[in-house]
């Protein structure tokens, strides 16, 4: 091989090495950008975030819950939803008389006002009195059993969760939160049914929307699942 041909071969090899290094650097940089979170345009994503959760006429587009089961409004829960009579929930590995440690430690549902100004204090106190809740020493409302023990409580969504005992006409809150501790009551299922019936009555009385423990509209299916856990 003469010197001129050898020189051409060396130059071509050098160019191929440089091209390979450039391609390697390009793909490495692209991978690092994706791993660093630069792949998506955050502003475009955040602008569409609320719209993506709008619900169509059928099921919601994320298929979280069917609209016909949503507990939302004027006839929030009928007797069949609270105490299903016709359809027995399928029990999976549920044992009657299970130890209380197997029960959920806390059940938390919410009632959110439809009105922009929220719930008024006077309206809340009147509604709580009609469903038999008592104003407790810690300034929340409670369901008290025949032994004077607390079955469940209702707090305000405004920190620290208490209700004032004066100037009720000036108090407003966006919603109220219902708490039940199944491990602390003698008959968890019976208390849960009363819990749901109370929420249902207050939702109709105060014109609110009921949300479950996942901050999703409460459905009859969710209620049945909790009843199965507490049975």
C-alpha positions in Angstrom: 0.0 0.0 0.0 1.6 3.3 -1.0 1.8 6.2 1.4 -0.9 8.3 -0.3 -3.5 5.5 0.1 -2.5 4.9 3.7 -2.9 8.6 4.5 -6.5 8.5 3.0 -7.4 5.4 5.1 -6.1 7.1 8.3 -8.1 10.2 7.6 -11.3 8.3 7.0 -10.9 6.3 10.2 -10.4 9.5 12.1 -13.5 11.0 10.7 -15.6 7.9 11.6 -14.3 8.1 15.2 -15.3 11.8 15.5 -18.7 11.1 14.1 -19.2 8.2 16.6 -18.2 10.5 19.5 -20.6 13.2 18.4 -23.5 10.8 18.1 -22.7 9.3 21.5 -22.6 12.8 23.1 -25.9 13.7 21.4 -27.8 10.6 22.7 -26.3 10.9 26.2 -27.5 14.6 26.4 -31.0 13.7 25.2 -31.2 10.9 27.8 -30.1 13.2 30.6 -32.6 15.8 29.6 -35.5 13.3 29.8 -34.4 12.0 33.1 -34.1 15.5 34.5 -37.8 16.1 33.6 -37.2 18.5 30.7 -39.0 16.2 28.3 -42.5 17.8 29.0 -43.6 21.4 28.8 -44.8 22.0 32.3 -46.7 25.2 31.4 -48.7 23.3 28.7 -49.4 20.5 31.1 -50.6 22.6 34.0 -52.9 24.7 31.7 -54.7 21.5 30.8 -54.8 19.9 34.3 -58.2 21.1 35.4 -59.8 20.5 32.0 -58.6 16.9 32.0 -60.7 16.1 35.0 -64.0 17.4 33.5 -66.5 14.6 33.4 -68.4 13.7 30.2 -72.0 12.5 30.0 -71.0 8.9 30.4 -68.3 7.7 32.8 -65.6 10.2 33.7 -62.8 10.1 31.2 -60.4 8.7 33.8 -63.0 5.9 34.5 -62.8 6.5 38.3 -66.5 6.4 39.0 -69.7 6.0 37.0 -71.9 9.1 37.1 -75.1 7.3 37.9 -73.6 6.1 41.2 -72.3 9.5 42.3 -73.6 10.7 45.7 -74.2 14.2 44.7 -77.2 16.3 45.5 -80.8 16.2 46.2 -81.4 12.5 46.7 -77.9 11.5 47.7 -78.4 8.1 49.2 -81.5 6.0 49.0 -82.2 3.1 51.3 -80.8 0.6 48.8 -77.5 2.5 48.8 -77.2 2.6 52.6 -78.5 -0.9 53.3 -78.3 -2.9 50.0 -81.1 -5.4 50.1 -81.2 -6.9 46.6 -77.5 -7.3 45.8 -75.3 -9.0 48.3 -71.7 -7.8 48.0 -69.2 -10.5 47.1 -67.2 -11.3 50.2 -63.5 -12.0 49.6 -61.6 -13.4 52.5 -63.8 -11.6 55.1 -64.3 -13.5 58.3 -67.2 -12.7 60.6 -66.1 -11.6 64.0 -62.7 -10.5 62.8 -60.4 -8.8 65.3 -60.7 -5.1 65.6 -57.1 -4.7 64.5 -58.3 -5.9 61.0 -60.7 -3.0 60.8 -59.7 0.4 59.3 -58.4 2.7 61.9 -60.2 5.7 60.5 -63.0 6.4 58.0 -63.2 10.0 56.8 -65.8 11.4 54.5 -66.5 15.1 53.7 -69.5 17.3 52.8 -68.6 20.2 50.6 -70.9 23.2 50.1 -72.3 23.9 46.6 -72.6 27.6 47.4 -69.5 29.8 46.9 -69.8 31.2 50.4 -69.8 27.8 52.0 -72.0 26.7 55.0 -73.2 29.3 57.4 -72.8 28.6 61.2 -76.4 29.1 62.1 -77.5 26.7 59.3 -75.0 24.1 60.5 -76.0 24.2 64.1 -79.7 23.9 63.2 -79.0 21.0 60.9 -76.8 19.2 63.4 -79.5 19.5 66.0 -82.1 18.0 63.7 -80.0 14.9 63.1 -79.2 14.5 66.8 -75.6 15.5 66.9 -74.3 17.2 70.1 -71.8 20.0 70.5 -68.9 18.6 72.4 -66.3 20.0 74.8 -63.7 20.2 72.1 -66.0 22.3 69.9 -66.9 19.7 67.3 -70.2 17.9 66.9 -70.5 14.3 68.0 -72.8 11.3 67.8 -73.2 10.1 71.4 -74.4 6.5 72.1 -76.6 5.4 75.0 -73.5 4.9 77.2 -72.4 8.5 76.5 -69.5 7.4 74.3 -68.6 9.0 70.9 -69.5 7.0 67.8 -68.3 9.6 65.3 -67.6 13.3 65.1 -68.0 16.2 62.6 -65.5 18.9 62.3 -65.1 22.1 60.2 -62.8 22.2 57.2 -61.3 25.4 58.5 -58.2 24.9 60.7 -58.2 23.9 63.6 -61.6 22.1 62.7 -63.7 23.6 65.5 -67.0 25.4 65.4 -67.5 28.6 67.3 -70.2 28.9 69.9 -70.9 32.6 69.4 -71.5 34.9 66.4 -72.7 31.9 64.3 -74.2 34.2 61.7 -70.7 35.4 60.9 -69.1 32.0 60.6 -68.7 30.3 57.2 -66.8 27.2 56.2 -66.4 25.5 52.8 -67.3 22.1 54.1 -67.4 19.7 57.0 -65.5 16.5 57.7 -67.0 13.3 59.3 -64.7 11.0 61.3 -65.3 7.5 62.5 -62.9 5.1 64.2 -64.3 1.6 63.7 -61.8 0.0 66.2 -63.2 2.2 69.0 -66.9 1.3 68.8 -68.7 -1.8 69.8 -70.8 -2.3 66.6 -68.8 -0.8 63.7 -71.3 -1.8 61.0 -74.3 -0.3 62.8 -72.4 2.9 63.6 -71.2 3.1 60.0 -74.8 2.9 58.7 -75.8 5.7 61.1 -72.7 7.6 59.9 -73.9 7.3 56.3 -77.5 8.1 57.1 -76.4 11.3 59.0 -74.2 12.4 56.1 -77.1 11.8 53.7 -79.5 13.8 55.8 -77.1 16.7 56.2 -76.2 16.7 52.5 -79.8 17.2 51.5 -80.4 19.7 54.4 -77.4 21.8 53.7 -77.1 21.3 49.9 -73.7 19.8 49.7 -71.7 17.2 47.8 -70.4 14.1 49.6 -66.7 13.1 49.1 -65.1 9.8 50.2 -61.8 9.2 51.9 -60.0 9.6 48.5 -61.5 13.0 47.8 -63.7 11.5 45.1 -67.5 11.8 45.0 -68.9 9.1 47.2 -70.6 6.2 45.4 -72.9 3.3 46.5 -70.1 0.9 45.5 -67.7 2.6 47.9 -70.3 2.4 50.7 -70.8 -1.3 50.0 -67.0 -1.9 50.2 -66.8 -0.3 53.6 -69.8 -2.2 54.8 -68.1 -5.4 53.7 -64.9 -4.5 55.6 -66.9 -3.8 58.8 -69.2 -6.8 58.6 
